[in-house]
Amino acid sequence: MKKMFALAFLFAVISSMSSMASAAVWPNENEWDSSWEDRYRQWVRTEWKDDIFMDPAKPIYYKFENDCADAVYAMRLIFAFEHRLPFVINNRDKAGKLVNNSMSTWDNLSPDQRVRQFMNHVADMTSSESLRNDTYPVALNDIKPGDVYVAPGVHSYQIADVTEAGIAEVMASTTPKQARYLLRTPSFPFYVPEDKRLGDGYRRFKQPQNIMRAAIEQPGYSEEQFQLAAELQYDYVKFTDVISGKLAKRPETADEKTQRLLLALCMYANDRAVYVYDAQWYLQQIRGQGRQCMNAKEYDDHSTPGRDKRLTMFFDSIRRHLDHVGRFDPRSQPARWAKAVFSQDQPPPQEMKSLNDFCEVQMTLVGEGEQDYKMTLRELRQNVEAGSLISDPHAPLPFRWGIVKEPYRAECPTY
């Protein structure tokens, strides 16, 4: 009898140890379906806040270091964790293998610590490039909260909401990877899909049961946005006008459109600042190694001719919108901002202050260097129209932004 009891006890201990040794990050108690996707969209709309990684009341996520793609993946991961749903993505380093919440890598940690380590692991294993494999493009009239916008290798956004006027509001993190508040902007992402491999654009996460299936086999897959972008010659304003028309429950007002275009312009200009700063940093690194000039690939990675061309198109498109609107309404704050950007006469100081409070281009990271360079949207517009911006990544910062008006004399090869 004692022997039987001892064996039973030993079996229980072994079973318990085996259970602990194979502990998942969290258990799956539900399965993804259309109902859970609807709940996910509502959760993103109401619960996915800009302070998700900065709220000490949520210790699992508090001070999670992230960049743009990390935040996108974390949105889906956190909902799956909180609702005991599977989270499954492709393994970047092992083709045909998966990363999922059934992993037992962190058995020695508490349940909460497992989740945090899993978040870090997913962040290390993913990027805006990997999103092309874990998501798929959807029709423009089907864009919903919880979907994402991906510009592979460049940037990614979370679609936080879709307004009554049909505007897909976005949230995003940025580089470098660090704990930060997410930036919420009531405007479309400032990109137009143009990836020839159809890896960019408005996309939706694959459900775990479909993760190994090609994008074209996913429910709701659509190439509409790529075809439309090409037809419109990648004109951002025309492209987003079509989207807002498809998603709108009421017409967008002139003020709403002016504001979203100026917001998108602000984001686009500040995104260029990140590229320019990265190029300056990279150039400093290679020169510290004794090499003065970038090779062809490095030059291509850090130069901005396409981006600068789109910036010119962006200003032109906004000007055409304002011409279409017609008479300036002094009661409209977005119209006053637009006038401060585009008027021929120098705006009064209070109008420039209002514009700069709304948006300035931060050309250097805060605290970097001896001088904190900023530029107004008005000055940027003037420099763009004068053709003063330099795309060459070897050019010093003042040349890159057209602050220095004399011609830039390249001392390194251009490609």
N, C-alpha and C positions, 0 to 999 in steps of 0.2 A: 504493500500500500504506500509506504513511504517512498519506495523507488518510483512508483507511478506518479506520486505527487511531485517528486523531484524532477522527473522527466517532463511532466506537464509544465512545471515552473520554468525549466530550462527552455522548453519550446516557446513559452510566452516571451521570455527575455530575448531569445534569438529573433522571434518574429518582430518584437518591438524594435530591436536594433536594426533589423533589415528594413523596417518601415522608415526609421529615422535616416538610414543610409541612402535611401532612394527618395528622400523628400523632394517634392517639386518646389518650384519657386512659389506657386500657389496651386491649389487643386482646381480642376475644371468641374464646375457644377452646372454650367449652361453651355449651349452651342449657338454659334452665330446663325441668324436667319434674318428675314426681312423685319420681323418685329424688333429684334435686338438692334438692327441697324437704325431703325426709327428712334429707339431709345438712346442710342449713341449720338444721333444728330441733335436730339433735344438736350442731352447732357452737354455737348459742345456749346450749344447756344446759350445755356444758362449757367453752367458750372466751370467751363474752361476759361479761367481768368488770367489776366496778365501777371498776377502775383503768385501763380501756381508754384513757382520754385523759390519764392521769397517769403512764404508765410510760415512762421515757426509753429503755428497750430497744426501744420501738416508735416511732421518731422520726417516721414519717409521721403518726401520730395524736397525738403528744405535745403537750399543751397546746392541743388543739383546743377553741376556745371554743364552747360549746353551751348551748342551753336544752332544754326537754323534747322538742319536735318535732325539733330538730336531732339529738338522740341517737337517736330512733326511726328517722329516715331513715339515719343513719350505720350503724346495725346492719345494715341490708340492703345498704347501699353497700359496707361493708368486706368482708362475706362475698363479694359479687359480685366485688370487686377481687381478693381473695386467691385466688379460684377461677376467675378469668377468665370470668366470666359477665356478660351485659349488665345494666346498671342503667338503667332508663328510668322517668321520671315525667312527669306533665303540666307544661307550662310555665304557671305562674300568670299571667304577663303577656300571653301570646299564646294565645288559645283555639285548640285544634286542633293546637298545636305541642308538641314534646317537649323534655325535657332528658335527655341520655344521655351515656354514657361514650365515645361516638364523636366528641364535640366536639373540635375542633382549636384551641380558643381559646388553649391554653397551650403551643404548639409550641416556644417558645423555652426552656422549662424542662426540667429533668431529669424522668425518669419518676416518681420519688417526689414531686417538687414539683408535678407535674401533678395527682396524686391529691389532695394536700392542697388545692390551689386549687379542684379540683372539689368537694371536701367543703365548702369555704367557700361556693362558688357555690350548691350545693344548699341549704345552710343559709340563705343570703340569699333564696332563691327559694321557701322552704317555710314552713309553720307548722302548728299543729294544725288550722287551717281547711282547708289544702290536703290534709291526709291523707284527708279524705272522698272526694277524687277519685282518690287513688292506692291506696286500699284498699276493701274491701267486707266487710259483716257475715257472720259464719259462725254455724253452729249451736253451741249451748252445749256439747254433748257432743263437739264437734270442736275446741275450743280447744287450741292447742299452743304450745310454745316458739317464739318468732319471730313470733307474732301480736302484735297491739297492742291497747291500749284507747285510745279517742279521745273526749275531751270537747271538741268544736271550739271554738276561741277561749278555752279554759280550761286544759286540761292533756292530756297523753298519756303513756302508759306502754309499756314493752316487757314482754311476757310472757316471763320468763326460764326458768320451769320450771313443771311441774304435779306436785304432790306425790302420794304414795300415797293421802293423805287427800282428794285432789281439790281442793287449794287452788292457784289460779293465782298463783304468786309473781311479783312485778313489780320492775322496775328503772326509775328515772326520773331525769332531770335537772330543773332548775327555772330560774326567772329570778332575777337577770338573766343574760344570756348571758355565760358565762365558763368557763375551764377548771376542771373540778371532778371529784371522784369521783362516780360515780352512786350513788344511794341504792337499796339492795336491801331489799325488805320481804317477809317471808313471809306475805303477805295479799293478798286481792283488791284491785283499785282500788276506791276508796271512792265510786264513782259508779254510778248505775243509768241505763241508756239511756232517754232521754226526748225526743230530738230528733225533732220532727215530720217532718223531711226524711230521717230514718233515716241521719244522717251520723255518729252517735256509736256507742259500744258496742265490743264485741269484734270485731276486724277483721283481715283478712289482706291482705298486699300483692298487688296484681295482677301477674301475670307479664308481661314485656315484650310478648309476642305478643298479650296481651289488654288492653293498657293503654288502648286507645281504645274498648273495649267498656263498656257500662253495667254498673253493679254487679250488677244482676239477672241479667246474662248470664254472670257469673263462676262457675267450678266451685265447688260447695259453698255458694253464696249462700243465706242464710237470714234471715228476719225474725222467727224464733222469740223472740229475746231482747226485742224491742220489745213483742211481744204479751204475753209473760210479765210484763214489768215493769209494764205497764198493769194486768194482772189482779191483781197483788200490790200495786197502788197505790204503786208505787215504793218499797216497803219494802226497804231495803238488806239487812237480815239475812235476810229471807225469800228474797230474790232470790239472794243468794250461797249460801244453804243448798241451793237447787235446783241451782245450778251444781256445788257440791262433790259433791252426790249423783250427778250425771251423770258427773263425771270421776273419782270415787273408785274406788280398787282395794280399799280397806278403809274401815270407818267412821271418821269423825273423832271423836276423843275430846273430852270436855267441856273439858279443859285446852287442847287445840289450838284449839277454837272460841273459848274465852274470850280466848286470846292474840291470835288473828287479828282479833277484833272490837275489842280494845283498840288494836291496832296501826293498824287502819283509822281508829278514832276519833282517834288521835294524828295521823295523816296529814291527816285532814279538818280538824282544828282548826288545824294549822299551815298548811294551805292557805288557810284563812280569814285567817290572819295576813298572808299575801302580798297578798290582796285588800285588806285594811284598810290595809296599808302603802302599796300602790299608790294607793289613794284619797287618803291623806294627802299623798303626793308630788305627785299631780296637782293637788290643791287648792292646794298651795303654789305650783305653777307658774302657775296661772291668777290667783292673787292677786298674784303678782309682776308680772303683766301688767295689773293694775288692775281685775280682775273678781273680785268676792267670792263669787259663787254659781255652781254648775254649772247648765247648762241641762238640759232634760228627758232628752235622750239621754245626756249625761254622767252625770247622776244615776242613770239606769237601768244604765249600764255599771259604776258603782262602788258602788252600794248592794247590800246582802246579805240582803234579806228571805227569798228562797227558800232560800238557803244556811243562814240562821239557823233557819228552820223545819225543814230537814233535820237540823240539828245536834240540835234538840230530839227529833226522831223517833229519831235515832241513840242518844241516851242512853236513851230509853224502850225501844228494842229490846234493848239490852244488858241493861237491868234485867230485862226479861222472860226473857231467856236465863238469867240468873243465878237467877231465881226457879224456873225449870224445872229447873235443875241441882240446886237444893235446898241441902243442908247444906254449909257452908263447910269445905273440907279444908285444915287449917293446913300440910300438907306441899306444897301446890300453890302455886308462885310466881305463876302467872297469877291464881289465885283470891285470893291475898293482895293483888295489885295492884288487882283488882276491888273487894275489900272496902275498900281505902283510898280508892277513888273514891266508892263508894256508901254506906258505913256512915253512920249517923246520928251516932255518937259520933266525936270527933276521934281519928284513928289515932295510935299511938305514933310518936315522931320517927323511929325506925329504919324503920318501915313507910312513912312519907312519903318518907324518903330513897330507899328502894328504888323507890317509884313514880316519883319525880322522876328517878332515874337511868334508868328505863325510858322515860319521856316527860315532857317539859314543853312548854308552848306558848310558842314564841319570838315574842313580839308585835312586836318590832323586829328589824331586821337587825343582826347582830353588828357593833358599832362605830359604829352610827348613833345620833345624838342624844347627849344628856347622860346619859341613863339607859337601862339595858338592861332592858326590861320582859320578865318571864317570868311564866307562870301555871301552876299545877298543874292537872291534869285534875280534881281534886276541886273546886277553886275554880271552874273553868269550869262544872262540872256544877251547882254551887250557883247561879251567876249565871244560867245558862240556865233553871233551874227557877224562879228568882225573876223571870224576864222582864226582866233588867237589861241584856241586850245591846242595843245600838242599831245599827240597820241604815243609818241616815242617813249618807252619806259625808261630810257636813260636820261631823259630831260629832268632837270631839277623841278621841285614842286611848283615854284612860281611860274615856270614856263608851262607846266602841264595844265594849269588853270587859266593861262592867258593874262596873268597879273603883269608879267614882263612883256612889254609890247614889241620889243626888238626881235628880229628873226632868231630862231634857235639854230645854232650851228652844231650839227651832229658830229661827234667825234668817234662814234661807234657805228658799225654797219647797221643798216636798216633792212628789214625783210618784208 
